[in-house]
Amino acid sequence: MSEIVNRVAQSKLVTLDLEDYYPEGSRITIDIKDWLYEGLILKEKDFRDYIASHNWEQYEGAYVALNCSTEAIVPGWAYMLIASKLQPYAKKLVLGSLEDLESALFSPIIEDLDITPFKGKPVIIKGCSNKPVPPNAYLWATLKLQAVAKSIMYGEACSSVPLFKRK
């Protein structure tokens, strides 16, 4: 019998696992619909009273997505007022969904990613993750790596999808 050879382990393939860059910390959504009259109308005095009495310290060190899940027309100053209260506590604040928040967290991570280890090498961007890596992070990583990588694939070494190959 011939010896079984692990060709993946012997290849020059470099893996980028975006999950390794996932910023740790709690994610919280603040839906302001409950702060509006019947979930639809912002009454300034009531809204300001709620803002003044709200416990903002509970967001200490958290990543916060701020939104309104109803069809309410919310003036821009309302979100700005909330932002001013969250500023001393939240690590990051975005207006939008948790996916918007994850994208906002990953944007600077991908921007600052050192791509020199991937220069001239076949790269696989690992596809499966246990953490909510946003789809945008995969797009941005592909664009950034395309400048230096010999080739880019997506998935796992045993079953990857080719995306780019330098000519």
Order of alpha helices (4+ residues) and beta strands (2+ residues): alpha-beta-beta-alpha-beta-alpha-beta-alpha-beta-alpha-beta-beta
